[in-house]
Amino acid sequence: MRVIVTGGCGFIGSNFIRLILDEVPRAVVCNVDLLTYAGNLENLAGVEEGFKGRYFFERADIADRKGIIAVMDRFKPEAIVNFAAETHVDRSIEDASPFIHSNVIGTQNLLQLAGERGLDKFVQVSTDEVYGSLGPEGCFTETTPLAPNSPYSASKASADLFCRAWHETYGLPVVVTRCSNNYGPFQFPEKLIPLMYSLAVKDQPLPVYGDGQNIRDWIHVRDHCRGVLLALLKAAPGTVYNFGGQAERTNLEVVRGILAHCGKPDSLVRFVKDRPGHDRRYAMDFSLAAKELGYAPEVTFEKGLEQTLDWYAANAGWIENVTSGAYKDFMSKWYGDRL
């Protein structure tokens, strides 16, 4: 099985590449990544040496037709798993243009080329945010109407609909996966858990949006990657699957858990002005994936959070290396006027 994994130098993509190479001996992977600010070759340190002849890297923009054609000509893939995306909601509010370029135009370009090459499978990795916001009860199912509330989630919903159209119109064997909030090793420090950890260990204020009661269903990145791998190997064309972690927590609960792990006081919490369009609650019903793919989360949130924070503690140099000046400037600008 020859698989192109786009966005493979990012947080989830790099974890997926490690998983598929470990668990599928016949898999040969070409990692296609543009290496924008959140793409980091360090996330795959040792993989090329450990899997000689089974792992290759190509730097390319998924929206660049000529560039992706060149990659496909060299690698001759049978499947694509598309992780490549701009993902940070705050950045999408600041400027939606990169999200449209990568998440919409990039996905359409990959779909077009996958259809022209007659690939066996196209897995689009999406998000629960395309469903919008839940009330206090219930869960998102695969038939929940799409109602995105941020430029980021709108771009992902658009990509999902292009995937549906390519299946319905052209017969491309597309599968869409939608997942709740990921956490784990190699997550870029703009996201909640690594951001709050990196501030806590320096005794700096921890900015928490609104009242801190926004609820997310947390899933360990390894569990998410297992779900995506199951979708690649077993899912029927045209299907959509939700993946979740059975771990609903308020943002404030998560932040206080991080402070407790680090031995820091709750007084470091600073409630800041809420961001526009901030969804109140997400929760995923993954019973369809459990029934048809055999999916089930294996890592409890408490254990996974402990392991993740220990990983960050042991890899402080990694955090310093990936947080460029541009990243620090953005974070200062974004949170500076909210504190």
Residue, then its C-alpha position, 0 to 999 in steps of 0.5 A: m500500500r503506497v500512501i501519500v500523507t499530506g501535512g505529515c509534519g504537523f501534530i496529528g499527521s506525524n503521529f499518524i505516520r509513526l502509527i501506520l509504519d509501525e502497524v502496517p508492514r506493507a505500507v510505504v508512505c510519502n509525507v507531503d508537507l509545505l513546512t509552514y509555521a506548524g509543520n516541523l521535520e523534528n516531529l519525525a526524527g528517526v523515522e527515515e532511518g528507522f523505516k528505510g525504503r518505506y518513508f519518503f518526504e516531499r516539500a510541496d503545497i497541496a494547492d499547487r497542481k504542478g507540484i502535486i503532479a510531480v510528487m504523484d509521478r515519482f511516488k505513484p500512490e494508491a491512496i491519500v490521507n489528507f491531514a494538511a490544513e490550517t487549523h487554528v481558529d484564532r488565526s482564521i479570525e485574524d485572516a481567513s485567506p490561508f484557510i481558504h487556500s489550504n483547506v478548500i483549494g488544496t483539498q479540491n486540488l487533491l481530489q481532482l488529481a486523485g480522481e484523474r489517477g484513479l486512486d483506491k481511497f481518499v481519506q479526508v481528515s476533518t473536525d467536529e467543529v463543522y457541526g457548530s455548537l451543541g446545547p447542554e445535552g446530546c452528541f454530534t452524529e454523522t447526520t448532524p447538519l453542518a453549521p460552522n461558526s468560524p472561518y476555520s470550521a467553514s473552510k473545513a466544512s467546505a472541504d467536506l462538501f467537496c469530498r462528498a461531491w467528488h464521490e457523488t459526481y465522479g465516484l471517487p472513493v472518499v471517506v471523511t473522518r471528523c474528530s473531537n479535540n486532540y492532545g498528545p506529543f508534538q502538538f504545536p504550542e498555540k493549542l490549549i494544553p501545550l500553550m497553558y503548560s508552557l505558560a504555567v511552567k514559567d509562572q506566567p498568566l494563563p488566558v482563559y476565554g470567557d467564563g472557562q465553561n466551554i466544553r470539549d470532548w478530548i481524544h488522545v492523538r494516538d486514538h484519533c490516528r487509530g481511527v483514521l487508519l481504520a478508515l483507510l483500511k476498512a471504510a466503504p467509499g462515501t462514508v463519514y465517521n465520527f471519532g471521540g474520546q469520551a472525555e468531556r471537560t470544560n476548558l477551566e477543568v483542563v487548565r486547572g488539571i495542568l496547573a495541578h500537575c505542574g504544582k502551580p496555583d489556580s491564581l495564574v488563571r486570567f479570564v479574558k474576553d471571549r473570542p468571536g463565534h466561540d462554540r459552547r460545547y462539542a461531544m461526539d457520538f462514535s457508535l457508527a465507527a465502533k460498530e463498523l470499524g471496531y473503533a474505541p478510544e484506549v487512552t483515558f483523559e487523566k492518564g493521557l494528560e499526565q503522559t502528555l505533560d510529562w512529554y513536554a517536560a522532557n522535550a522543552g527544547w522541542i517547544e523552544n525550537v518550534t515557537s518562532g518569533a512570528y508565532k510569539d508575535f501573533m500570540s502577544k497580539w492576540y492575547g495582549d488586548r484580552l488580558 
